Amino acid sequence: MKYKNILLALAFATIPFISSCSTPDYRLHEEQMTVAKAQTEIKIGMPSSAVVEALGSPNMVTTDAERRETWVYDRVSTNIQSSSSGSGAWLLLFATKNKQSQVSSNQRTLTIIVKFDQNGLVRDFAYRTSTF
């Protein structure tokens, strides 16, 4: 009985330390549109349905004087990086923590323009990307 109480006390004493070391990552990971994806999956002569399958729905659709469609995909992503370092000491009732952190971020844009002919087939495509 005495050993059971000691083990129980040790278990409860380590819970704050263990829980402070783990940070779950709840971000959703969705398939990203990249330049490489546009280069490998979009081909001259492919139908518009295949473009939708590869890239999804466009942000903007326009037509020219000859009634040919142009689809524009415009994506913006923000990358945030953080790093932290710290030290701490844990006793049963007292805790001290010293923590330093740094955060940096940048944004990236990707624009893909897909031009179709009168039959709905890709006649040309272009892309541009920037980071700031």
mmCIF file of the C-alpha atoms, coordinates in Angstrom:
data_MODEL
# 
_entry.id   MODEL 
# 
loop_
_atom_site.group_PDB 
_atom_site.id 
_atom_site.type_symbol 
_atom_site.label_atom_id 
_atom_site.label_alt_id 
_atom_site.label_comp_id 
_atom_site.label_asym_id 
_atom_site.label_entity_id 
_atom_site.label_seq_id 
_atom_site.pdbx_PDB_ins_code 
_atom_site.Cartn_x 
_atom_site.Cartn_y 
_atom_site.Cartn_z 
_atom_site.occupancy 
_atom_site.B_iso_or_equiv 
_atom_site.pdbx_formal_charge 
_atom_site.auth_seq_id 
_atom_site.auth_comp_id 
_atom_site.auth_asym_id 
_atom_site.auth_atom_id 
_atom_site.pdbx_PDB_model_num 
ATOM 1   C CA . MET A 1 1   ? 0.000   0.000  0.000   1.00 0.00 ? 1   MET A CA 1 
ATOM 2   C CA . LYS A 1 2   ? 2.861   2.357  0.870   1.00 0.00 ? 2   LYS A CA 1 
ATOM 3   C CA . TYR A 1 3   ? 4.593   1.722  -2.493  1.00 0.00 ? 3   TYR A CA 1 
ATOM 4   C CA . LYS A 1 4   ? 1.331   2.307  -4.341  1.00 0.00 ? 4   LYS A CA 1 
ATOM 5   C CA . ASN A 1 5   ? 0.980   5.764  -2.760  1.00 0.00 ? 5   ASN A CA 1 
ATOM 6   C CA . ILE A 1 6   ? 4.576   6.651  -3.622  1.00 0.00 ? 6   ILE A CA 1 
ATOM 7   C CA . LEU A 1 7   ? 4.139   5.566  -7.258  1.00 0.00 ? 7   LEU A CA 1 
ATOM 8   C CA . LEU A 1 8   ? 0.889   7.521  -7.489  1.00 0.00 ? 8   LEU A CA 1 
ATOM 9   C CA . ALA A 1 9   ? 2.563   10.646 -6.081  1.00 0.00 ? 9   ALA A CA 1 
ATOM 10  C CA . LEU A 1 10  ? 5.451   10.319 -8.558  1.00 0.00 ? 10  LEU A CA 1 
ATOM 11  C CA . ALA A 1 11  ? 3.036   9.875  -11.452 1.00 0.00 ? 11  ALA A CA 1 
ATOM 12  C CA . PHE A 1 12  ? 1.131   13.045 -10.566 1.00 0.00 ? 12  PHE A CA 1 
ATOM 13  C CA . ALA A 1 13  ? 4.368   14.972 -10.024 1.00 0.00 ? 13  ALA A CA 1 
ATOM 14  C CA . THR A 1 14  ? 5.635   14.204 -13.539 1.00 0.00 ? 14  THR A CA 1 
ATOM 15  C CA . ILE A 1 15  ? 2.394   15.032 -15.393 1.00 0.00 ? 15  ILE A CA 1 
ATOM 16  C CA . PRO A 1 16  ? 3.063   18.830 -15.583 1.00 0.00 ? 16  PRO A CA 1 
ATOM 17  C CA . PHE A 1 17  ? 6.591   18.216 -16.852 1.00 0.00 ? 17  PHE A CA 1 
ATOM 18  C CA . ILE A 1 18  ? 5.536   15.730 -19.529 1.00 0.00 ? 18  ILE A CA 1 
ATOM 19  C CA . SER A 1 19  ? 2.571   17.809 -20.706 1.00 0.00 ? 19  SER A CA 1 
ATOM 20  C CA . SER A 1 20  ? 4.694   20.952 -21.044 1.00 0.00 ? 20  SER A CA 1 
ATOM 21  C CA . CYS A 1 21  ? 7.145   19.173 -23.360 1.00 0.00 ? 21  CYS A CA 1 
ATOM 22  C CA . SER A 1 22  ? 4.620   18.156 -25.979 1.00 0.00 ? 22  SER A CA 1 
ATOM 23  C CA . THR A 1 23  ? 2.783   20.543 -28.248 1.00 0.00 ? 23  THR A CA 1 
ATOM 24  C CA . PRO A 1 24  ? 0.315   18.895 -30.600 1.00 0.00 ? 24  PRO A CA 1 
ATOM 25  C CA . ASP A 1 25  ? 0.144   20.119 -34.191 1.00 0.00 ? 25  ASP A CA 1 
ATOM 26  C CA . TYR A 1 26  ? -3.491  20.598 -35.156 1.00 0.00 ? 26  TYR A CA 1 
ATOM 27  C CA . ARG A 1 27  ? -2.863  22.266 -38.530 1.00 0.00 ? 27  ARG A CA 1 
ATOM 28  C CA . LEU A 1 28  ? -4.730  20.758 -41.440 1.00 0.00 ? 28  LEU A CA 1 
ATOM 29  C CA . HIS A 1 29  ? -2.543  19.567 -44.264 1.00 0.00 ? 29  HIS A CA 1 
ATOM 30  C CA . GLU A 1 30  ? -4.173  20.149 -47.604 1.00 0.00 ? 30  GLU A CA 1 
ATOM 31  C CA . GLU A 1 31  ? -2.691  19.473 -50.990 1.00 0.00 ? 31  GLU A CA 1 
ATOM 32  C CA . GLN A 1 32  ? -0.747  22.524 -52.082 1.00 0.00 ? 32  GLN A CA 1 
ATOM 33  C CA . MET A 1 33  ? -0.616  23.989 -55.544 1.00 0.00 ? 33  MET A CA 1 
ATOM 34  C CA . THR A 1 34  ? 2.998   24.360 -56.652 1.00 0.00 ? 34  THR A CA 1 
ATOM 35  C CA . VAL A 1 35  ? 4.917   25.371 -59.765 1.00 0.00 ? 35  VAL A CA 1 
ATOM 36  C CA . ALA A 1 36  ? 6.075   21.761 -60.104 1.00 0.00 ? 36  ALA A CA 1 
ATOM 37  C CA . LYS A 1 37  ? 2.471   20.569 -60.063 1.00 0.00 ? 37  LYS A CA 1 
ATOM 38  C CA . ALA A 1 38  ? 1.567   23.003 -62.842 1.00 0.00 ? 38  ALA A CA 1 
ATOM 39  C CA . GLN A 1 39  ? 4.620   21.962 -64.872 1.00 0.00 ? 39  GLN A CA 1 
ATOM 40  C CA . THR A 1 40  ? 3.997   18.236 -64.561 1.00 0.00 ? 40  THR A CA 1 
ATOM 41  C CA . GLU A 1 41  ? 0.205   18.014 -64.699 1.00 0.00 ? 41  GLU A CA 1 
ATOM 42  C CA . ILE A 1 42  ? -0.907  20.712 -67.138 1.00 0.00 ? 42  ILE A CA 1 
ATOM 43  C CA . LYS A 1 43  ? -0.306  19.784 -70.778 1.00 0.00 ? 43  LYS A CA 1 
ATOM 44  C CA . ILE A 1 44  ? -1.200  21.474 -74.050 1.00 0.00 ? 44  ILE A CA 1 
ATOM 45  C CA . GLY A 1 45  ? -4.297  19.807 -75.513 1.00 0.00 ? 45  GLY A CA 1 
ATOM 46  C CA . MET A 1 46  ? -5.740  18.463 -72.258 1.00 0.00 ? 46  MET A CA 1 
ATOM 47  C CA . PRO A 1 47  ? -9.467  19.064 -71.597 1.00 0.00 ? 47  PRO A CA 1 
ATOM 48  C CA . SER A 1 48  ? -10.709 21.557 -69.016 1.00 0.00 ? 48  SER A CA 1 
ATOM 49  C CA . SER A 1 49  ? -12.101 18.727 -66.860 1.00 0.00 ? 49  SER A CA 1 
ATOM 50  C CA . ALA A 1 50  ? -8.563  17.357 -66.410 1.00 0.00 ? 50  ALA A CA 1 
ATOM 51  C CA . VAL A 1 51  ? -7.333  20.824 -65.412 1.00 0.00 ? 51  VAL A CA 1 
ATOM 52  C CA . VAL A 1 52  ? -10.045 21.005 -62.734 1.00 0.00 ? 52  VAL A CA 1 
ATOM 53  C CA . GLU A 1 53  ? -8.991  17.559 -61.523 1.00 0.00 ? 53  GLU A CA 1 
ATOM 54  C CA . ALA A 1 54  ? -5.358  18.642 -61.280 1.00 0.00 ? 54  ALA A CA 1 
ATOM 55  C CA . LEU A 1 55  ? -5.700  22.175 -59.894 1.00 0.00 ? 55  LEU A CA 1 
ATOM 56  C CA . GLY A 1 56  ? -9.262  22.521 -58.638 1.00 0.00 ? 56  GLY A CA 1 
ATOM 57  C CA . SER A 1 57  ? -11.632 25.366 -59.436 1.00 0.00 ? 57  SER A CA 1 
ATOM 58  C CA . PRO A 1 58  ? -10.087 28.570 -60.775 1.00 0.00 ? 58  PRO A CA 1 
ATOM 59  C CA . ASN A 1 59  ? -10.332 31.886 -58.933 1.00 0.00 ? 59  ASN A CA 1 
ATOM 60  C CA . MET A 1 60  ? -11.336 33.753 -62.089 1.00 0.00 ? 60  MET A CA 1 
ATOM 61  C CA . VAL A 1 61  ? -12.665 32.821 -65.543 1.00 0.00 ? 61  VAL A CA 1 
ATOM 62  C CA . THR A 1 62  ? -12.656 35.272 -68.475 1.00 0.00 ? 62  THR A CA 1 
ATOM 63  C CA . THR A 1 63  ? -13.375 35.007 -72.193 1.00 0.00 ? 63  THR A CA 1 
ATOM 64  C CA . ASP A 1 64  ? -11.719 36.816 -75.074 1.00 0.00 ? 64  ASP A CA 1 
ATOM 65  C CA . ALA A 1 65  ? -13.241 38.232 -78.279 1.00 0.00 ? 65  ALA A CA 1 
ATOM 66  C CA . GLU A 1 66  ? -13.214 34.762 -79.865 1.00 0.00 ? 66  GLU A CA 1 
ATOM 67  C CA . ARG A 1 67  ? -15.110 33.286 -76.856 1.00 0.00 ? 67  ARG A CA 1 
ATOM 68  C CA . ARG A 1 68  ? -12.069 31.322 -75.641 1.00 0.00 ? 68  ARG A CA 1 
ATOM 69  C CA . GLU A 1 69  ? -11.822 30.936 -71.866 1.00 0.00 ? 69  GLU A CA 1 
ATOM 70  C CA . THR A 1 70  ? -8.871  31.891 -69.697 1.00 0.00 ? 70  THR A CA 1 
ATOM 71  C CA . TRP A 1 71  ? -8.683  30.492 -66.170 1.00 0.00 ? 71  TRP A CA 1 
ATOM 72  C CA . VAL A 1 72  ? -6.641  32.182 -63.451 1.00 0.00 ? 72  VAL A CA 1 
ATOM 73  C CA . TYR A 1 73  ? -5.520  30.406 -60.305 1.00 0.00 ? 73  TYR A CA 1 
ATOM 74  C CA . ASP A 1 74  ? -4.178  32.735 -57.642 1.00 0.00 ? 74  ASP A CA 1 
ATOM 75  C CA . ARG A 1 75  ? -2.828  31.339 -54.374 1.00 0.00 ? 75  ARG A CA 1 
ATOM 76  C CA . VAL A 1 76  ? -1.179  33.063 -51.414 1.00 0.00 ? 76  VAL A CA 1 
ATOM 77  C CA . SER A 1 77  ? 0.478   31.180 -48.573 1.00 0.00 ? 77  SER A CA 1 
ATOM 78  C CA . THR A 1 78  ? 2.061   32.406 -45.366 1.00 0.00 ? 78  THR A CA 1 
ATOM 79  C CA . ASN A 1 79  ? 4.928   30.458 -43.855 1.00 0.00 ? 79  ASN A CA 1 
ATOM 80  C CA . ILE A 1 80  ? 5.565   31.015 -40.151 1.00 0.00 ? 80  ILE A CA 1 
ATOM 81  C CA . GLN A 1 81  ? 8.612   29.598 -38.441 1.00 0.00 ? 81  GLN A CA 1 
ATOM 82  C CA . SER A 1 82  ? 9.181   29.775 -34.736 1.00 0.00 ? 82  SER A CA 1 
ATOM 83  C CA . SER A 1 83  ? 11.959  28.510 -32.567 1.00 0.00 ? 83  SER A CA 1 
ATOM 84  C CA . SER A 1 84  ? 12.213  28.533 -28.836 1.00 0.00 ? 84  SER A CA 1 
ATOM 85  C CA . SER A 1 85  ? 14.715  27.548 -26.245 1.00 0.00 ? 85  SER A CA 1 
ATOM 86  C CA . GLY A 1 86  ? 14.317  27.381 -22.553 1.00 0.00 ? 86  GLY A CA 1 
ATOM 87  C CA . SER A 1 87  ? 15.271  25.777 -19.336 1.00 0.00 ? 87  SER A CA 1 
ATOM 88  C CA . GLY A 1 88  ? 13.279  24.866 -16.315 1.00 0.00 ? 88  GLY A CA 1 
ATOM 89  C CA . ALA A 1 89  ? 13.373  23.140 -12.979 1.00 0.00 ? 89  ALA A CA 1 
ATOM 90  C CA . TRP A 1 90  ? 10.466  21.176 -11.575 1.00 0.00 ? 90  TRP A CA 1 
ATOM 91  C CA . LEU A 1 91  ? 9.823   20.283 -7.981  1.00 0.00 ? 91  LEU A CA 1 
ATOM 92  C CA . LEU A 1 92  ? 6.650   18.800 -6.602  1.00 0.00 ? 92  LEU A CA 1 
ATOM 93  C CA . LEU A 1 93  ? 4.950   22.160 -6.013  1.00 0.00 ? 93  LEU A CA 1 
ATOM 94  C CA . PHE A 1 94  ? 7.250   24.792 -7.505  1.00 0.00 ? 94  PHE A CA 1 
ATOM 95  C CA . ALA A 1 95  ? 8.236   25.370 -11.097 1.00 0.00 ? 95  ALA A CA 1 
ATOM 96  C CA . THR A 1 96  ? 10.521  27.919 -12.703 1.00 0.00 ? 96  THR A CA 1 
ATOM 97  C CA . LYS A 1 97  ? 10.827  28.433 -16.401 1.00 0.00 ? 97  LYS A CA 1 
ATOM 98  C CA . ASN A 1 98  ? 13.024  30.651 -18.565 1.00 0.00 ? 98  ASN A CA 1 
ATOM 99  C CA . LYS A 1 99  ? 11.980  30.699 -22.228 1.00 0.00 ? 99  LYS A CA 1 
ATOM 100 C CA . GLN A 1 100 ? 13.069  32.656 -25.316 1.00 0.00 ? 100 GLN A CA 1 
ATOM 101 C CA . SER A 1 101 ? 11.422  32.450 -28.721 1.00 0.00 ? 101 SER A CA 1 
ATOM 102 C CA . GLN A 1 102 ? 11.808  33.888 -32.213 1.00 0.00 ? 102 GLN A CA 1 
ATOM 103 C CA . VAL A 1 103 ? 9.199   34.073 -34.964 1.00 0.00 ? 103 VAL A CA 1 
ATOM 104 C CA . SER A 1 104 ? 9.770   34.800 -38.652 1.00 0.00 ? 104 SER A CA 1 
ATOM 105 C CA . SER A 1 105 ? 7.304   34.756 -41.522 1.00 0.00 ? 105 SER A CA 1 
ATOM 106 C CA . ASN A 1 106 ? 7.156   35.224 -45.274 1.00 0.00 ? 106 ASN A CA 1 
ATOM 107 C CA . GLN A 1 107 ? 4.439   35.142 -47.894 1.00 0.00 ? 107 GLN A CA 1 
ATOM 108 C CA . ARG A 1 108 ? 4.474   33.373 -51.220 1.00 0.00 ? 108 ARG A CA 1 
ATOM 109 C CA . THR A 1 109 ? 2.171   33.964 -54.173 1.00 0.00 ? 109 THR A CA 1 
ATOM 110 C CA . LEU A 1 110 ? 1.548   31.654 -57.112 1.00 0.00 ? 110 LEU A CA 1 
ATOM 111 C CA . THR A 1 111 ? -0.469  32.637 -60.167 1.00 0.00 ? 111 THR A CA 1 
ATOM 112 C CA . ILE A 1 112 ? -1.258  30.110 -62.892 1.00 0.00 ? 112 ILE A CA 1 
ATOM 113 C CA . ILE A 1 113 ? -2.974  31.233 -66.122 1.00 0.00 ? 113 ILE A CA 1 
ATOM 114 C CA . VAL A 1 114 ? -4.486  28.552 -68.347 1.00 0.00 ? 114 VAL A CA 1 
ATOM 115 C CA . LYS A 1 115 ? -5.810  29.493 -71.813 1.00 0.00 ? 115 LYS A CA 1 
ATOM 116 C CA . PHE A 1 116 ? -8.252  27.258 -73.671 1.00 0.00 ? 116 PHE A CA 1 
ATOM 117 C CA . ASP A 1 117 ? -9.184  27.004 -77.364 1.00 0.00 ? 117 ASP A CA 1 
ATOM 118 C CA . GLN A 1 118 ? -12.728 26.990 -78.788 1.00 0.00 ? 118 GLN A CA 1 
ATOM 119 C CA . ASN A 1 119 ? -13.038 23.244 -78.038 1.00 0.00 ? 119 ASN A CA 1 
ATOM 120 C CA . GLY A 1 120 ? -12.188 23.613 -74.340 1.00 0.00 ? 120 GLY A CA 1 
ATOM 121 C CA . LEU A 1 121 ? -8.664  22.210 -74.683 1.00 0.00 ? 121 LEU A CA 1 
ATOM 122 C CA . VAL A 1 122 ? -5.554  23.835 -73.171 1.00 0.00 ? 122 VAL A CA 1 
ATOM 123 C CA . ARG A 1 123 ? -3.801  25.937 -75.814 1.00 0.00 ? 123 ARG A CA 1 
ATOM 124 C CA . ASP A 1 124 ? -1.300  27.667 -73.509 1.00 0.00 ? 124 ASP A CA 1 
ATOM 125 C CA . PHE A 1 125 ? -0.453  28.153 -69.821 1.00 0.00 ? 125 PHE A CA 1 
ATOM 126 C CA . ALA A 1 126 ? 1.914   30.296 -67.793 1.00 0.00 ? 126 ALA A CA 1 
ATOM 127 C CA . TYR A 1 127 ? 2.773   30.757 -64.149 1.00 0.00 ? 127 TYR A CA 1 
ATOM 128 C CA . ARG A 1 128 ? 4.593   33.213 -61.931 1.00 0.00 ? 128 ARG A CA 1 
ATOM 129 C CA . THR A 1 129 ? 5.629   33.117 -58.311 1.00 0.00 ? 129 THR A CA 1 
ATOM 130 C CA . SER A 1 130 ? 6.968   35.620 -55.807 1.00 0.00 ? 130 SER A CA 1 
ATOM 131 C CA . THR A 1 131 ? 8.120   35.551 -52.194 1.00 0.00 ? 131 THR A CA 1 
ATOM 132 C CA . PHE A 1 132 ? 8.198   38.505 -49.832 1.00 0.00 ? 132 PHE A CA 1 
# 
